Amino acid sequence: MKEQVEARINELKAEMESGQRMMQELDEKRSNLGYTIMRISGAIQALEELVAGEEESAQA
C-alpha cells in the first residue's frame, strides 16, 4: 500500500512540474505577444497619422 501511495505521489509531482513548465512557457508567449501587439498598434497609429497628414495637404 505504501509503495502505491509513494508511486502516486511521484506521478503527481511529475505532472505538477510539467504543468509549471507549461505555465512558464505560456507566460513568456503571452508577454511576447503583448509586445508584438503593442508594436503593431504603434505602426497602425503612425500610418494613420501619415494618411491624415497627406489628406490635409491634398485639401490645402
PDB file of N, CA, C and O in Angstrom, chain B, residues numbered from 101:
ATOM      1  N   MET B 101       0.836  -1.197   0.000  1.00  0.00           N
ATOM      2  CA  MET B 101       0.000   0.000   0.000  1.00  0.00           C
ATOM      3  C   MET B 101       0.878   1.257   0.000  1.00  0.00           C
ATOM      4  O   MET B 101       0.629   2.193  -0.759  1.00  0.00           O
ATOM      5  N   LYS B 102       1.905   1.270   0.855  1.00  0.00           N
ATOM      6  CA  LYS B 102       2.774   2.431   0.960  1.00  0.00           C
ATOM      7  C   LYS B 102       3.475   2.696  -0.369  1.00  0.00           C
ATOM      8  O   LYS B 102       3.627   3.850  -0.771  1.00  0.00           O
ATOM      9  N   GLU B 103       3.900   1.646  -1.048  1.00  0.00           N
ATOM     10  CA  GLU B 103       4.578   1.789  -2.331  1.00  0.00           C
ATOM     11  C   GLU B 103       3.656   2.408  -3.383  1.00  0.00           C
ATOM     12  O   GLU B 103       4.090   3.226  -4.195  1.00  0.00           O
ATOM     13  N   GLN B 104       2.392   2.015  -3.360  1.00  0.00           N
ATOM     14  CA  GLN B 104       1.420   2.559  -4.307  1.00  0.00           C
ATOM     15  C   GLN B 104       1.211   4.055  -4.065  1.00  0.00           C
ATOM     16  O   GLN B 104       1.141   4.842  -5.009  1.00  0.00           O
ATOM     17  N   VAL B 105       1.112   4.432  -2.796  1.00  0.00           N
ATOM     18  CA  VAL B 105       0.913   5.837  -2.448  1.00  0.00           C
ATOM     19  C   VAL B 105       2.138   6.646  -2.857  1.00  0.00           C
ATOM     20  O   VAL B 105       2.000   7.733  -3.418  1.00  0.00           O
ATOM     21  N   GLU B 106       3.323   6.133  -2.587  1.00  0.00           N
ATOM     22  CA  GLU B 106       4.544   6.836  -2.961  1.00  0.00           C
ATOM     23  C   GLU B 106       4.669   6.951  -4.479  1.00  0.00           C
ATOM     24  O   GLU B 106       5.114   7.979  -4.990  1.00  0.00           O
ATOM     25  N   ALA B 107       4.287   5.921  -5.186  1.00  0.00           N
ATOM     26  CA  ALA B 107       4.329   5.959  -6.647  1.00  0.00           C
ATOM     27  C   ALA B 107       3.377   7.031  -7.168  1.00  0.00           C
ATOM     28  O   ALA B 107       3.705   7.768  -8.098  1.00  0.00           O
ATOM     29  N   ARG B 108       2.202   7.109  -6.564  1.00  0.00           N
ATOM     30  CA  ARG B 108       1.214   8.116  -6.982  1.00  0.00           C
ATOM     31  C   ARG B 108       1.718   9.524  -6.672  1.00  0.00           C
ATOM     32  O   ARG B 108       1.528  10.448  -7.463  1.00  0.00           O
ATOM     33  N   ILE B 109       2.357   9.678  -5.526  1.00  0.00           N
ATOM     34  CA  ILE B 109       2.929  10.980  -5.165  1.00  0.00           C
ATOM     35  C   ILE B 109       3.949  11.391  -6.218  1.00  0.00           C
ATOM     36  O   ILE B 109       3.948  12.534  -6.673  1.00  0.00           O
ATOM     37  N   ASN B 110       4.816  10.467  -6.606  1.00  0.00           N
ATOM     38  CA  ASN B 110       5.826  10.767  -7.617  1.00  0.00           C
ATOM     39  C   ASN B 110       5.197  11.130  -8.963  1.00  0.00           C
ATOM     40  O   ASN B 110       5.669  12.039  -9.646  1.00  0.00           O
ATOM     41  N   GLU B 111       4.148  10.430  -9.337  1.00  0.00           N
ATOM     42  CA  GLU B 111       3.438  10.744 -10.580  1.00  0.00           C
ATOM     43  C   GLU B 111       2.861  12.163 -10.525  1.00  0.00           C
ATOM     44  O   GLU B 111       2.986  12.933 -11.477  1.00  0.00           O
ATOM     45  N   LEU B 112       2.236  12.490  -9.408  1.00  0.00           N
ATOM     46  CA  LEU B 112       1.627  13.805  -9.257  1.00  0.00           C
ATOM     47  C   LEU B 112       2.677  14.912  -9.245  1.00  0.00           C
ATOM     48  O   LEU B 112       2.452  15.985  -9.803  1.00  0.00           O
ATOM     49  N   LYS B 113       3.811  14.660  -8.619  1.00  0.00           N
ATOM     50  CA  LYS B 113       4.885  15.649  -8.615  1.00  0.00           C
ATOM     51  C   LYS B 113       5.392  15.893 -10.034  1.00  0.00           C
ATOM     52  O   LYS B 113       5.656  17.031 -10.423  1.00  0.00           O
ATOM     53  N   ALA B 114       5.524  14.814 -10.797  1.00  0.00           N
ATOM     54  CA  ALA B 114       5.981  14.949 -12.184  1.00  0.00           C
ATOM     55  C   ALA B 114       4.962  15.741 -13.002  1.00  0.00           C
ATOM     56  O   ALA B 114       5.339  16.595 -13.804  1.00  0.00           O
ATOM     57  N   GLU B 115       3.678  15.462 -12.802  1.00  0.00           N
ATOM     58  CA  GLU B 115       2.623  16.210 -13.505  1.00  0.00           C
ATOM     59  C   GLU B 115       2.647  17.680 -13.114  1.00  0.00           C
ATOM     60  O   GLU B 115       2.465  18.556 -13.959  1.00  0.00           O
ATOM     61  N   MET B 116       2.873  17.949 -11.827  1.00  0.00           N
ATOM     62  CA  MET B 116       2.910  19.323 -11.357  1.00  0.00           C
ATOM     63  C   MET B 116       4.093  20.068 -11.970  1.00  0.00           C
ATOM     64  O   MET B 116       3.935  21.211 -12.399  1.00  0.00           O
ATOM     65  N   GLU B 117       5.265  19.456 -12.023  1.00  0.00           N
ATOM     66  CA  GLU B 117       6.432  20.078 -12.632  1.00  0.00           C
ATOM     67  C   GLU B 117       6.181  20.365 -14.118  1.00  0.00           C
ATOM     68  O   GLU B 117       6.535  21.428 -14.627  1.00  0.00           O
ATOM     69  N   SER B 118       5.579  19.418 -14.783  1.00  0.00           N
ATOM     70  CA  SER B 118       5.251  19.600 -16.192  1.00  0.00           C
ATOM     71  C   SER B 118       4.278  20.760 -16.382  1.00  0.00           C
ATOM     72  O   SER B 118       4.442  21.573 -17.292  1.00  0.00           O
ATOM     73  N   GLY B 119       3.288  20.831 -15.539  1.00  0.00           N
ATOM     74  CA  GLY B 119       2.314  21.922 -15.600  1.00  0.00           C
ATOM     75  C   GLY B 119       2.954  23.277 -15.311  1.00  0.00           C
ATOM     76  O   GLY B 119       2.612  24.276 -15.945  1.00  0.00           O
ATOM     77  N   GLN B 120       3.869  23.312 -14.368  1.00  0.00           N
ATOM     78  CA  GLN B 120       4.553  24.564 -14.047  1.00  0.00           C
ATOM     79  C   GLN B 120       5.425  25.026 -15.213  1.00  0.00           C
ATOM     80  O   GLN B 120       5.473  26.218 -15.520  1.00  0.00           O
ATOM     81  N   ARG B 121       6.116  24.085 -15.865  1.00  0.00           N
ATOM     82  CA  ARG B 121       6.918  24.439 -17.041  1.00  0.00           C
ATOM     83  C   ARG B 121       6.029  24.981 -18.149  1.00  0.00           C
ATOM     84  O   ARG B 121       6.357  25.976 -18.793  1.00  0.00           O
ATOM     85  N   MET B 122       4.908  24.320 -18.361  1.00  0.00           N
ATOM     86  CA  MET B 122       3.970  24.762 -19.384  1.00  0.00           C
ATOM     87  C   MET B 122       3.444  26.159 -19.083  1.00  0.00           C
ATOM     88  O   MET B 122       3.328  26.993 -19.981  1.00  0.00           O
ATOM     89  N   MET B 123       3.126  26.410 -17.815  1.00  0.00           N
ATOM     90  CA  MET B 123       2.623  27.715 -17.398  1.00  0.00           C
ATOM     91  C   MET B 123       3.675  28.793 -17.651  1.00  0.00           C
ATOM     92  O   MET B 123       3.346  29.886 -18.111  1.00  0.00           O
ATOM     93  N   GLN B 124       4.937  28.488 -17.353  1.00  0.00           N
ATOM     94  CA  GLN B 124       6.015  29.444 -17.577  1.00  0.00           C
ATOM     95  C   GLN B 124       6.161  29.736 -19.074  1.00  0.00           C
ATOM     96  O   GLN B 124       6.325  30.892 -19.466  1.00  0.00           O
ATOM     97  N   GLU B 125       6.103  28.707 -19.900  1.00  0.00           N
ATOM     98  CA  GLU B 125       6.200  28.899 -21.347  1.00  0.00           C
ATOM     99  C   GLU B 125       5.047  29.759 -21.866  1.00  0.00           C
ATOM    100  O   GLU B 125       5.249  30.640 -22.701  1.00  0.00           O
ATOM    101  N   LEU B 126       3.855  29.502 -21.371  1.00  0.00           N
ATOM    102  CA  LEU B 126       2.689  30.285 -21.795  1.00  0.00           C
ATOM    103  C   LEU B 126       2.805  31.737 -21.356  1.00  0.00           C
ATOM    104  O   LEU B 126       2.435  32.643 -22.102  1.00  0.00           O
ATOM    105  N   ASP B 127       3.318  31.963 -20.143  1.00  0.00           N
ATOM    106  CA  ASP B 127       3.521  33.334 -19.665  1.00  0.00           C
ATOM    107  C   ASP B 127       4.499  34.078 -20.567  1.00  0.00           C
ATOM    108  O   ASP B 127       4.285  35.245 -20.892  1.00  0.00           O
ATOM    109  N   GLU B 128       5.573  33.399 -20.970  1.00  0.00           N
ATOM    110  CA  GLU B 128       6.549  34.017 -21.862  1.00  0.00           C
ATOM    111  C   GLU B 128       5.926  34.329 -23.226  1.00  0.00           C
ATOM    112  O   GLU B 128       6.145  35.402 -23.786  1.00  0.00           O
ATOM    113  N   LYS B 129       5.153  33.382 -23.748  1.00  0.00           N
ATOM    114  CA  LYS B 129       4.489  33.611 -25.034  1.00  0.00           C
ATOM    115  C   LYS B 129       3.504  34.770 -24.944  1.00  0.00           C
ATOM    116  O   LYS B 129       3.412  35.588 -25.859  1.00  0.00           O
ATOM    117  N   ARG B 130       2.773  34.835 -23.842  1.00  0.00           N
ATOM    118  CA  ARG B 130       1.803  35.927 -23.648  1.00  0.00           C
ATOM    119  C   ARG B 130       2.513  37.277 -23.607  1.00  0.00           C
ATOM    120  O   ARG B 130       2.045  38.253 -24.192  1.00  0.00           O
ATOM    121  N   SER B 131       3.632  37.320 -22.917  1.00  0.00           N
ATOM    122  CA  SER B 131       4.400  38.548 -22.822  1.00  0.00           C
ATOM    123  C   SER B 131       4.906  38.973 -24.201  1.00  0.00           C
ATOM    124  O   SER B 131       4.799  40.141 -24.574  1.00  0.00           O
ATOM    125  N   ASN B 132       5.452  38.030 -24.946  1.00  0.00           N
ATOM    126  CA  ASN B 132       5.948  38.329 -26.290  1.00  0.00           C
ATOM    127  C   ASN B 132       4.821  38.776 -27.212  1.00  0.00           C
ATOM    128  O   ASN B 132       5.002  39.687 -28.020  1.00  0.00           O
ATOM    129  N   LEU B 133       3.668  38.143 -27.094  1.00  0.00           N
ATOM    130  CA  LEU B 133       2.526  38.515 -27.923  1.00  0.00           C
ATOM    131  C   LEU B 133       2.050  39.919 -27.579  1.00  0.00           C
ATOM    132  O   LEU B 133       1.706  40.694 -28.472  1.00  0.00           O
ATOM    133  N   GLY B 134       2.029  40.249 -26.304  1.00  0.00           N
ATOM    134  CA  GLY B 134       1.637  41.597 -25.891  1.00  0.00           C
ATOM    135  C   GLY B 134       2.571  42.647 -26.480  1.00  0.00           C
ATOM    136  O   GLY B 134       2.122  43.700 -26.935  1.00  0.00           O
ATOM    137  N   TYR B 135       3.872  42.358 -26.470  1.00  0.00           N
ATOM    138  CA  TYR B 135       4.849  43.275 -27.050  1.00  0.00           C
ATOM    139  C   TYR B 135       4.613  43.427 -28.556  1.00  0.00           C
ATOM    140  O   TYR B 135       4.660  44.538 -29.085  1.00  0.00           O
ATOM    141  N   THR B 136       4.361  42.318 -29.236  1.00  0.00           N
ATOM    142  CA  THR B 136       4.110  42.362 -30.681  1.00  0.00           C
ATOM    143  C   THR B 136       2.856  43.171 -30.995  1.00  0.00           C
ATOM    144  O   THR B 136       2.853  43.972 -31.930  1.00  0.00           O
ATOM    145  N   ILE B 137       1.799  42.969 -30.227  1.00  0.00           N
ATOM    146  CA  ILE B 137       0.559  43.714 -30.440  1.00  0.00           C
ATOM    147  C   ILE B 137       0.787  45.207 -30.219  1.00  0.00           C
ATOM    148  O   ILE B 137       0.245  46.033 -30.952  1.00  0.00           O
ATOM    149  N   MET B 138       1.586  45.555 -29.211  1.00  0.00           N
ATOM    150  CA  MET B 138       1.876  46.957 -28.946  1.00  0.00           C
ATOM    151  C   MET B 138       2.633  47.580 -30.131  1.00  0.00           C
ATOM    152  O   MET B 138       2.345  48.708 -30.531  1.00  0.00           O
ATOM    153  N   ARG B 139       3.592  46.847 -30.683  1.00  0.00           N
ATOM    154  CA  ARG B 139       4.351  47.347 -31.835  1.00  0.00           C
ATOM    155  C   ARG B 139       3.435  47.540 -33.049  1.00  0.00           C
ATOM    156  O   ARG B 139       3.531  48.547 -33.751  1.00  0.00           O
ATOM    157  N   ILE B 140       2.548  46.571 -33.288  1.00  0.00           N
ATOM    158  CA  ILE B 140       1.622  46.666 -34.422  1.00  0.00           C
ATOM    159  C   ILE B 140       0.689  47.854 -34.237  1.00  0.00           C
ATOM    160  O   ILE B 140       0.415  48.590 -35.186  1.00  0.00           O
ATOM    161  N   SER B 141       0.205  48.037 -33.023  1.00  0.00           N
ATOM    162  CA  SER B 141      -0.676  49.162 -32.729  1.00  0.00           C
ATOM    163  C   SER B 141       0.027  50.489 -33.009  1.00  0.00           C
ATOM    164  O   SER B 141      -0.562  51.403 -33.585  1.00  0.00           O
ATOM    165  N   GLY B 142       1.287  50.585 -32.597  1.00  0.00           N
ATOM    166  CA  GLY B 142       2.054  51.806 -32.859  1.00  0.00           C
ATOM    167  C   GLY B 142       2.244  52.043 -34.345  1.00  0.00           C
ATOM    168  O   GLY B 142       2.160  53.180 -34.810  1.00  0.00           O
ATOM    169  N   ALA B 143       2.498  50.985 -35.091  1.00  0.00           N
ATOM    170  CA  ALA B 143       2.667  51.115 -36.540  1.00  0.00           C
ATOM    171  C   ALA B 143       1.369  51.567 -37.202  1.00  0.00           C
ATOM    172  O   ALA B 143       1.389  52.406 -38.103  1.00  0.00           O
ATOM    173  N   ILE B 144       0.258  51.021 -36.763  1.00  0.00           N
ATOM    174  CA  ILE B 144      -1.042  51.428 -37.305  1.00  0.00           C
ATOM    175  C   ILE B 144      -1.272  52.907 -37.037  1.00  0.00           C
ATOM    176  O   ILE B 144      -1.682  53.652 -37.928  1.00  0.00           O
ATOM    177  N   GLN B 145      -1.007  53.326 -35.805  1.00  0.00           N
ATOM    178  CA  GLN B 145      -1.212  54.731 -35.449  1.00  0.00           C
ATOM    179  C   GLN B 145      -0.336  55.637 -36.299  1.00  0.00           C
ATOM    180  O   GLN B 145      -0.808  56.663 -36.788  1.00  0.00           O
ATOM    181  N   ALA B 146       0.938  55.277 -36.488  1.00  0.00           N
ATOM    182  CA  ALA B 146       1.844  56.099 -37.296  1.00  0.00           C
ATOM    183  C   ALA B 146       1.350  56.195 -38.739  1.00  0.00           C
ATOM    184  O   ALA B 146       1.378  57.273 -39.333  1.00  0.00           O
ATOM    185  N   LEU B 147       0.903  55.086 -39.299  1.00  0.00           N
ATOM    186  CA  LEU B 147       0.416  55.091 -40.682  1.00  0.00           C
ATOM    187  C   LEU B 147      -0.880  55.885 -40.826  1.00  0.00           C
ATOM    188  O   LEU B 147      -1.079  56.589 -41.816  1.00  0.00           O
ATOM    189  N   GLU B 148      -1.761  55.767 -39.830  1.00  0.00           N
ATOM    190  CA  GLU B 148      -2.998  56.549 -39.873  1.00  0.00           C
ATOM    191  C   GLU B 148      -2.698  58.048 -39.807  1.00  0.00           C
ATOM    192  O   GLU B 148      -3.344  58.841 -40.492  1.00  0.00           O
ATOM    193  N   GLU B 149      -1.730  58.432 -38.993  1.00  0.00           N
ATOM    194  CA  GLU B 149      -1.351  59.844 -38.916  1.00  0.00           C
ATOM    195  C   GLU B 149      -0.728  60.308 -40.231  1.00  0.00           C
ATOM    196  O   GLU B 149      -0.944  61.443 -40.655  1.00  0.00           O
ATOM    197  N   LEU B 150       0.035  59.441 -40.868  1.00  0.00           N
ATOM    198  CA  LEU B 150       0.632  59.769 -42.155  1.00  0.00           C
ATOM    199  C   LEU B 150      -0.447  60.001 -43.205  1.00  0.00           C
ATOM    200  O   LEU B 150      -0.386  60.971 -43.960  1.00  0.00           O
ATOM    201  N   VAL B 151      -1.436  59.109 -43.251  1.00  0.00           N
ATOM    202  CA  VAL B 151      -2.542  59.251 -44.210  1.00  0.00           C
ATOM    203  C   VAL B 151      -3.321  60.533 -43.931  1.00  0.00           C
ATOM    204  O   VAL B 151      -3.674  61.265 -44.856  1.00  0.00           O
ATOM    205  N   ALA B 152      -3.586  60.803 -42.654  1.00  0.00           N
ATOM    206  CA  ALA B 152      -4.331  62.018 -42.302  1.00  0.00           C
ATOM    207  C   ALA B 152      -3.544  63.260 -42.715  1.00  0.00           C
ATOM    208  O   ALA B 152      -4.130  64.233 -43.191  1.00  0.00           O
ATOM    209  N   GLY B 153      -2.237  63.235 -42.539  1.00  0.00           N
ATOM    210  CA  GLY B 153      -1.413  64.367 -42.936  1.00  0.00           C
ATOM    211  C   GLY B 153      -1.420  64.579 -44.443  1.00  0.00           C
ATOM    212  O   GLY B 153      -1.443  65.718 -44.908  1.00  0.00           O
ATOM    213  N   GLU B 154      -1.400  63.506 -45.201  1.00  0.00           N
ATOM    214  CA  GLU B 154      -1.447  63.610 -46.662  1.00  0.00           C
ATOM    215  C   GLU B 154      -2.799  64.149 -47.132  1.00  0.00           C
ATOM    216  O   GLU B 154      -2.872  64.930 -48.081  1.00  0.00           O
ATOM    217  N   GLU B 155      -3.869  63.719 -46.453  1.00  0.00           N
ATOM    218  CA  GLU B 155      -5.206  64.216 -46.827  1.00  0.00           C
ATOM    219  C   GLU B 155      -5.313  65.704 -46.561  1.00  0.00           C
ATOM    220  O   GLU B 155      -5.911  66.436 -47.350  1.00  0.00           O
ATOM    221  N   GLU B 156      -4.728  66.168 -45.435  1.00  0.00           N
ATOM    222  CA  GLU B 156      -4.766  67.599 -45.139  1.00  0.00           C
ATOM    223  C   GLU B 156      -3.957  68.378 -46.173  1.00  0.00           C
ATOM    224  O   GLU B 156      -4.359  69.469 -46.579  1.00  0.00           O
ATOM    225  N   SER B 157      -2.841  67.839 -46.594  1.00  0.00           N
ATOM    226  CA  SER B 157      -2.007  68.510 -47.597  1.00  0.00           C
ATOM    227  C   SER B 157      -2.730  68.577 -48.934  1.00  0.00           C
ATOM    228  O   SER B 157      -2.626  69.576 -49.647  1.00  0.00           O
ATOM    229  N   ALA B 158      -3.452  67.536 -49.276  1.00  0.00           N
ATOM    230  CA  ALA B 158      -4.174  67.498 -50.548  1.00  0.00           C
ATOM    231  C   ALA B 158      -5.329  68.516 -50.554  1.00  0.00           C
ATOM    232  O   ALA B 158      -5.655  69.089 -51.593  1.00  0.00           O
ATOM    233  N   GLN B 159      -5.931  68.727 -49.394  1.00  0.00           N
ATOM    234  CA  GLN B 159      -7.049  69.667 -49.322  1.00  0.00           C
ATOM    235  C   GLN B 159      -6.565  71.122 -49.331  1.00  0.00           C
ATOM    236  O   GLN B 159      -7.311  72.030 -49.696  1.00  0.00           O
ATOM    237  N   ALA B 160      -5.335  71.324 -48.935  1.00  0.00           N
ATOM    238  CA  ALA B 160      -4.807  72.702 -48.850  1.00  0.00           C
ATOM    239  C   ALA B 160      -4.385  73.255 -50.180  1.00  0.00           C
ATOM    240  O   ALA B 160      -3.926  74.394 -50.258  1.00  0.00           O
TER     241      ALA B 160
END
